Amino acid sequence: MIQAHKLAAFGQLSTGVAHEINNPLAIINEEAGWLDDLLAKDESKDFKYRGEFKESLRIIVQQTHRCGSITGKLLRFAENMDSNIGEVDLNDILDEVVGIMEKDAILNNIVIERDFDPELPKMYSDSAQLRQLALNLVNNALDAVERDGKVLVGTRREGTDWVLLTVKDDGCGIPREHHHSIFEPFFTTKPPGKGAGLGLSICYGIATKLGGVISVDSAPAKGATFTVTLPMASSADTLPTK
């Protein structure tokens, strides 16, 4: 409950922060573009430091886009706090997500296996948020494996009221002391520039909003298994009761 309220408050805060940051970012990007246009003029051809100046502008624009990508994730985080509940086929959603990610996986010699329950009935949930949840989990698994490994995506029924979504990888694993922290916004063990630390916190927020829970079973060098327990019928106002 405390974590859910923290994420909800963070969602509200992130919207305001993202919009406030996007405005000066847009101005910086425009001004950098204008300076680049000036460098293209004939009068600037003899500028002694033209090469260094142009390279600095390139870095400014590059880092501006990077900041814009982070604020975009903040906005999407906030958007994920709202639900649009309807009838969905979880197996179909996961099959679509795996199909999207397989191309990148093949390039790194990673195999994504499907282990879907063929008897899984349709759920009453939010298809867009389930898709985002699956994308983040599979992408996280691929990052953990890096190369030459396997990711297993599965579903199965749990009693009459619940369904389990699992994403298992044989990657680097997660130290036990980080198991709780990995769901906190901006927490990441990836190198600088490789991630904003929002993927798993978004997963936590989505699972919670849909009335479910997410857990991890992992150890260093032994891979990781993320399990999302979701109700067969979600309500936009429910919080986890299991």
N, C-alpha and C positions, 0 to 999 in steps of 0.2 A: 504493500500500500504506500509506504514512504517513497519507494523508488518510482512508483507510478505517478505520484504527485510531483516528485522532482522533475520527471520527464515532461509532464504537462506544463509545469512552470517554465522549464527550459524551452519548450516549444513556443510559448508566448514570447519569451525574451528573444529567441533566435530570429523571429520575424522582424521585430523592430531593429535589432542589431544589423541584420542582413540588409534591410532597406537603407539604413543610415550609412552603411559602408559602401553600398553600391553606387550611391550618388557621387562621392568624391572619386571612386574608381573610374566612373564614366568620364569625369572631367580629366583625370590624369591620362586616360587612354586617348581622349580627343586632343589634348595638348601635345602628347608625344607624337601623335599622327601629324599634327600641324608642324612641329619641329622637323619631322622627317620630310614633309613636303618642302620646307624651306631649304633643306639640304640638297634637294633634287634640282633646285634652281641654278642657273648658270653662274650667278653671282657667288654661290657657295662652293664652286668647284675648287677654288684655291685655298679654302679654309684648311689651315695647317693640321688641325686635329679632327678632320672630317671622319676618318675611319674609326677613331676611338669614340667620337661623339655618336656615330651611327650605331655602333655596337652597344653603347650604353642605352640608347633608345630602344634597341631590340630587347635588351634585358628588362627594361622598365615595362614594356608592353607584355612580355612573357610573364613577368611576375604579377602584373595587373590581371591577366587572364587567370592565373593560378588563384589569386584572391577571389576573383569572380566565381570560380568553380567551387570554392569553399562556401561562399555565401549562398550559392545555388543549392548546395547540400543542406545548409541550414534551413532554407525555405522549404525544401522538400521534406525535411524532418518535421517541420511545423504542419505541412499539408497532410502528413500521414497521421496526424492526431484526429482527423475527421474520418468517419466511416460511411460507406455506402453499401449497405447489406443487401444481398440477394442470393439466388441459388447459383452455386459454382461447383465445378468438377475439379477437385484438387489435383488428381492425376493428370488431367489435360493441361493445367497451369504449369505443373512441374515439367511435363514433357516439352512444353513450349520453351520454358526457361533453359532446360538442358540443351535443347536444339540450338538456342542462341549462343550458349557458352561453349558448345563443343568445338566450334571452329578455332577459337583461341586456345582451347585445351590441346587440340591435336598438334598445333604448332610447337607446343612444349612437351609433346609426347606424354600427355596426361589422358587417361581413359576415364570417362564419366559413365558409370553404370547406373541403370534404372532398376529399382526393386519395388515396384508399385503393387499394392494390393488390388487385384483385378475385380474384387467384389466390393470395393470401397464405394459407398453410396455418395450422392451429391450432398454437399454441405450448404448451410445457409450462412454465408460469410461475405467478406469483401474481396472480390477478385483482384482489384488493383493493389490492395495492400498485401494480399497473399503473394502476388507476383513479385512485388518489391522485396518482401521477406525472403522469398526463394532466391532471387537474384543476388541479394546481399550475402546470403549464406553460402551459395555456390561460389561466388566470387571470392569470398573469404577463404574457402577451402582450396581453391586454385592458387591463391597467393601463398597459402601455407605449404602446398606441395612444391610449387615453383616449377620443377621439371621431373619427368620420368616417374610418375606415380599414378594413383588411382583415387577417384572420388566416387562415393556411392550415395545416391539420392533415393530415399525410400518413403513409403507410406504404409500404415497399417491401422486397422481399427482397434480401439482400446475400449472394451465394453460396448455399451449401446450409445453412449453420449459423447465419446471423445475419439479423436483421430491423432495419430502420431506422425509427424513429418521429421525425418532424420536426414542429416547431411554428414557423412563420415569421410574423413581424409586420412591418408597415411603420411602426412607432412611432419613438420618440425615439432608439433605439440605445444602445449601451453603449461607453464609452471602452475602448480596448484594455488600458489599465493596470488595469482592473477585471475583466477576463475571468476571472482565477483567483480573485479575492476574492469574486465573487458567489456562489460555492458554499460559502463559509464561514458558519457559524451566526451570525446577528444582523447580518451585513453587508447594508446596504440603501442605495440611493440615493434612496429615496422620502422625502417630507416626513414629519416627526414625526406619529405617529398613523395613518399610512397603511399600515404593515406592520411586522412584527416581524423581518423578515430571516431567516425560517426556510424559506420556500417552496422556494427553489432548493437549499438544503442538504439538505432532505428528498428532493428529486429525486435529488441526488447519492448520498445514502445508499441509496435504493431501487435505483437503477441498479447501484450497486456490489454490493449484496447479491444481486441477481439475476444477477450475473456479467457485467454490461455496463459501458458507459462513457457519459458525457454530455459534450458539447462545445458551444461557442457560436461563432458567426461573426457579428460585429456591428461597427458603427462608428457614431459619432454622426450622427444625422439620416438613417441608412440602414437603420433597422430591425434586427431580430435574428432569427437562425435557430438554434434549439436542436435538436440531433440526439442522439438516444439510440440507441446500438447495443446490441441485446439478443440473447442467444443464443436459438435456437429451443427449446432445452431447458435450463432453469435448474436449478441445484442450490442449496439453502439454504446450503450451505457454500462455494460457489465465490467466488473473487475474480476481478477482470478479468484476462484473459490476452491480450487483443487490444490 
